[in-house]
Amino acid sequence: MIGTVSPENFYTSFPELAECDRHQVEQALLQASKECPARIYGNLHQEAIAHLAAHRIAMQYFQTGAIAGAAVEAAKGGSPSLPKVGGGSADNLNSTSYGQEVLRIRQTLPLSGFVA
């Protein structure tokens, strides 16, 4: 992935997420860019940003679905429960294929001191 990760680039790279709200994508890209500094990620900077943003969006949809499922269960008189998501040092990146790609990218980075 080359160049700036714009929403258009994001939608092209992840057509399965093309129906996502543009503001949601912009916010996910902004947050991901703060967590994937170019000085650390080098030539994988844009790829890391795009995959981390995709992971965050996918997790938001997962959480929304889990909440809706719990509401349906409660409406039927059941005992709703929500799965635990997030947390952990890897920010639950193993939960999506996008997050797994972020972890793969991180494993290719040279180790030199502390990584933010």
LUMLUMGU-568954 format. One record per residue: chain; z, x, y of N, C-alpha, C in turn. Coordinates in Angstrom, 2 decimals. Atoms other than C-alpha are relative to their C-alpha. Example, Ala and Ser with C-alpha at 12.3 -4.5 7.8 and 13.67 -1.06 7.14 Angstrom:
BEGIN
A;0.00;0.89;-1.19;7.80;12.30;-4.50;0.00;0.90;1.20
A;-0.06;-0.82;-1.19;7.14;13.67;-1.06;0.73;-0.77;1.09
//
This chain:
BEGIN
A;0.00;0.86;-1.16;0.00;0.00;0.00;0.00;0.91;1.22
A;0.16;-0.88;-1.15;-1.15;1.65;3.22;0.10;-0.82;1.28
A;-0.08;0.66;-1.29;-0.40;0.77;6.83;1.27;-0.81;0.14
A;-1.16;0.82;-0.30;2.10;-1.55;8.38;0.01;-1.22;-0.91
A;-0.11;1.20;0.83;3.40;-4.35;6.22;0.14;-1.19;0.94
A;0.00;1.22;-0.80;2.43;-7.40;8.22;0.10;-1.18;-0.96
A;0.01;1.17;0.90;2.82;-10.92;6.87;-1.34;-0.17;-0.71
A;1.32;0.13;0.63;-0.93;-10.92;6.22;-0.14;0.97;-1.18
A;0.03;-0.98;1.08;-0.67;-7.70;4.18;0.89;-0.44;-1.15
A;-0.95;0.48;1.00;2.33;-9.17;2.38;-0.64;-1.10;-0.85
A;0.63;1.10;0.74;0.46;-12.36;1.46;-1.15;0.49;-0.88
A;1.09;-0.56;0.80;-2.52;-10.31;0.24;0.56;0.73;-1.22
A;-0.60;-0.76;1.10;-0.28;-8.09;-1.89;0.71;-0.90;-1.01
A;-0.77;0.91;0.86;1.75;-11.00;-3.27;-0.52;-1.43;0.16
A;0.58;1.34;-0.18;-0.54;-14.05;-3.46;0.88;-1.12;-0.56
A;-0.90;1.01;0.56;2.08;-15.84;-5.55;1.06;-0.44;1.02
A;-0.95;0.35;-1.04;4.25;-15.87;-2.40;-0.70;-0.46;1.28
A;0.80;0.36;-1.17;1.46;-17.00;-0.06;0.45;-1.29;0.67
A;-0.47;1.26;-0.58;3.09;-20.39;0.47;1.33;0.15;0.74
A;-1.28;-0.24;-0.69;6.25;-18.80;1.91;-0.21;-0.13;1.50
A;0.00;0.15;-1.44;7.07;-19.59;5.50;-0.16;1.37;0.68
A;0.27;-1.26;-0.68;5.78;-16.88;7.85;1.27;0.60;0.60
A;-1.25;-0.51;-0.59;9.13;-16.60;9.64;0.89;0.61;-1.08
A;-0.79;-0.52;1.11;10.89;-16.11;6.29;-0.53;1.37;-0.42
A;0.62;-1.27;0.39;8.43;-13.33;5.41;0.28;1.06;1.07
A;-0.25;-0.96;-1.08;8.80;-11.68;8.83;1.44;0.50;-0.04
A;-1.41;-0.39;0.05;12.60;-11.70;8.53;0.28;0.90;-1.21
A;-0.21;-0.82;1.20;12.50;-10.31;4.98;-0.60;1.40;0.21
A;0.62;-1.30;-0.27;10.11;-7.53;6.09;0.84;0.81;0.98
A;-0.83;-0.69;-0.99;12.30;-6.69;9.08;1.26;0.57;-0.66
A;-1.21;-0.46;0.68;15.45;-6.47;6.95;-0.32;1.14;-0.96
A;0.38;-1.03;0.96;13.68;-4.45;4.26;-0.35;1.31;0.71
A;0.36;-1.23;-0.73;12.31;-2.01;6.86;1.24;0.76;0.46
A;-1.25;-0.65;-0.39;15.89;-1.33;7.97;0.65;0.72;-1.19
A;-0.63;-0.56;1.19;16.89;-0.52;4.40;-0.87;1.04;-0.71
A;0.93;-0.96;0.62;13.87;1.64;3.52;-0.56;0.93;1.07
A;0.47;-0.87;-1.08;13.65;4.35;6.18;-1.13;0.93;-0.43
A;1.17;-0.83;0.29;10.40;6.27;6.35;0.39;1.45;-0.30
A;-0.39;-1.39;0.22;12.22;9.62;6.48;0.49;0.23;-1.43
A;-0.46;-0.12;1.39;13.60;8.92;2.99;-1.12;-0.38;-0.98
A;1.00;0.52;0.94;10.78;6.94;1.37;-1.37;0.65;0.13
A;1.27;-0.72;-0.18;7.92;9.01;2.78;-1.21;-0.89;-0.17
A;1.25;0.75;0.17;4.50;7.83;1.62;0.18;-1.28;-0.81
A;-0.28;1.25;0.72;6.16;5.06;-0.44;0.75;-1.00;0.88
A;-0.74;0.82;-0.95;7.78;3.57;2.66;-0.50;-1.45;0.04
A;0.55;1.35;-0.13;5.45;0.57;3.07;0.10;-0.78;-1.31
A;-0.09;0.64;1.31;5.39;-0.16;-0.65;1.43;-0.46;-0.28
A;-1.40;0.35;0.21;9.19;-0.14;-0.80;0.39;-1.20;0.86
A;-0.29;1.13;-0.89;9.44;-2.48;2.20;-0.57;-1.29;-0.57
A;0.65;1.21;0.49;6.96;-4.95;0.74;0.69;-0.54;-1.25
A;-0.64;0.45;1.25;8.61;-5.06;-2.69;1.44;-0.47;0.23
A;-1.37;0.45;-0.28;12.14;-5.31;-1.28;-0.03;-1.37;0.68
A;0.13;1.31;-0.65;11.05;-8.19;0.97;-0.36;-1.08;-1.02
A;0.39;0.96;1.04;9.37;-9.93;-1.98;1.19;-0.33;-0.90
A;-1.21;0.23;0.82;12.55;-9.48;-4.02;0.95;-0.95;0.71
A;-0.94;0.84;-0.76;14.69;-11.01;-1.28;-0.49;-1.45;0.06
A;0.55;1.35;-0.07;12.37;-14.00;-0.93;0.12;-0.69;-1.36
A;-0.11;0.58;1.35;12.26;-14.56;-4.69;1.44;-0.39;-0.30
A;-1.41;0.32;0.24;16.07;-14.44;-4.83;0.44;-1.21;0.82
A;-0.31;1.18;-0.79;16.28;-16.99;-2.02;-0.48;-1.27;-0.71
A;0.52;1.16;0.74;14.09;-19.35;-4.04;0.82;-0.25;-1.25
A;-0.84;0.15;1.19;16.17;-18.69;-7.13;1.31;-0.69;0.37
A;-1.26;0.60;-0.43;19.36;-19.55;-5.25;-0.19;-1.46;0.40
A;0.28;1.38;-0.39;17.80;-22.70;-3.78;-0.16;-0.87;-1.23
A;0.18;0.75;1.24;16.75;-23.82;-7.25;1.32;-0.19;-0.74
A;-1.29;0.10;0.67;20.20;-23.09;-8.66;0.90;-1.02;0.69
A;-0.81;0.97;-0.75;21.86;-25.10;-5.90;-0.50;-1.41;-0.27
A;0.56;1.33;0.29;19.48;-28.02;-6.46;0.37;-0.45;-1.41
A;-0.37;0.32;1.37;20.15;-27.88;-10.19;1.46;-0.40;-0.12
A;-1.43;0.33;0.01;23.90;-27.91;-9.60;0.24;-1.37;0.63
A;-0.14;1.30;-0.65;23.54;-30.90;-7.27;-0.42;-1.12;-0.94
A;0.45;0.99;0.97;21.58;-32.81;-9.92;1.05;-0.18;-1.09
A;-1.03;0.05;1.04;24.20;-31.94;-12.53;1.23;-0.76;0.50
A;-1.16;0.70;-0.57;26.99;-33.14;-10.22;-0.30;-1.49;0.17
A;0.38;1.40;-0.17;25.09;-36.36;-9.46;0.02;-0.76;-1.33
A;-0.03;0.62;1.32;24.87;-37.03;-13.20;1.41;-0.05;-0.56
A;-1.38;0.03;0.44;28.63;-36.63;-13.43;0.42;1.22;-0.78
A;-0.31;-1.22;0.73;28.49;-33.19;-14.99;0.83;0.96;0.82
A;-0.76;-1.05;-0.66;30.32;-30.05;-14.07;-0.97;1.09;0.44
A;0.99;-0.98;-0.45;27.96;-28.00;-11.91;0.57;1.41;0.09
A;-0.38;-1.39;-0.20;28.08;-24.23;-11.89;-1.20;0.76;0.52
A;1.06;-0.81;-0.57;26.09;-21.69;-9.98;0.03;1.39;-0.62
A;0.02;-1.36;0.52;24.94;-18.41;-11.46;0.37;0.99;1.09
A;-0.34;-1.03;-0.97;26.24;-15.28;-9.80;-1.24;0.82;0.29
A;1.14;-0.81;-0.42;23.55;-13.54;-7.81;0.46;0.94;1.08
A;-0.34;-0.96;-1.03;23.63;-10.55;-5.53;1.12;0.91;-0.43
A;-1.08;-0.93;0.28;26.27;-7.90;-5.31;-0.49;1.17;-0.83
A;0.36;-1.18;0.79;26.32;-4.64;-7.15;-0.71;1.03;0.83
A;0.58;-1.08;-0.78;25.12;-1.30;-5.95;-1.52;-0.06;0.05
A;1.46;0.09;0.00;21.53;-2.03;-6.88;-0.47;-1.30;0.64
A;0.34;1.24;-0.69;21.65;-5.29;-4.88;-0.71;-0.98;-0.93
A;0.55;0.90;1.00;20.77;-7.12;-8.07;-1.52;0.15;-0.13
A;1.45;-0.22;0.00;17.30;-5.57;-7.97;-0.65;-0.21;-1.37
A;0.58;0.22;1.32;16.84;-5.91;-11.71;-0.35;-1.45;-0.26
A;0.21;1.44;0.20;16.69;-9.70;-11.29;-1.45;-0.45;0.18
A;1.41;0.37;-0.20;13.03;-9.73;-10.22;-0.90;1.20;-0.28
A;0.96;-1.10;0.22;9.93;-7.70;-11.00;-0.21;0.78;1.30
A;0.13;-0.70;-1.29;9.72;-6.90;-7.28;1.14;0.99;0.19
A;-1.17;-0.87;-0.11;13.23;-5.48;-7.29;-0.08;1.16;-0.98
A;0.15;-1.07;0.98;12.48;-3.51;-10.44;-0.97;1.05;0.52
A;0.93;-0.97;-0.59;9.57;-1.91;-8.58;0.70;0.82;1.08
A;-0.77;-0.75;-0.99;11.93;-0.95;-5.74;0.84;1.06;-0.70
A;-0.80;-0.97;0.76;14.20;0.71;-8.30;-0.88;1.13;-0.53
A;0.92;-1.02;0.48;11.19;2.53;-9.78;-0.37;0.95;1.13
A;0.33;-0.83;-1.16;10.22;3.77;-6.32;1.17;0.91;0.34
A;-1.18;-0.81;-0.31;13.77;4.93;-5.67;0.17;1.15;-0.98
A;-0.14;-1.06;1.01;13.74;6.92;-8.91;-0.98;1.14;0.23
A;0.98;-1.05;-0.25;10.71;8.87;-7.69;0.36;0.84;1.22
A;-0.37;-0.73;-1.21;12.42;9.98;-4.49;0.76;1.28;-0.35
A;-0.74;-1.23;0.24;13.65;13.56;-4.31;1.46;-0.19;0.37
A;-1.43;0.09;-0.28;17.41;13.84;-4.44;0.41;1.18;0.87
A;-0.48;-1.07;-0.87;18.76;15.76;-1.49;1.08;-0.56;0.90
A;-1.10;0.49;-0.80;22.16;14.86;-0.19;0.19;-1.49;-0.16
A;-0.29;1.43;0.04;23.18;11.34;0.64;-1.21;-0.80;0.42
A;1.09;0.89;-0.33;20.67;8.52;0.73;0.60;-1.26;0.59
A;-0.52;1.20;-0.67;21.31;5.68;3.16;-0.57;-1.25;-0.62
//
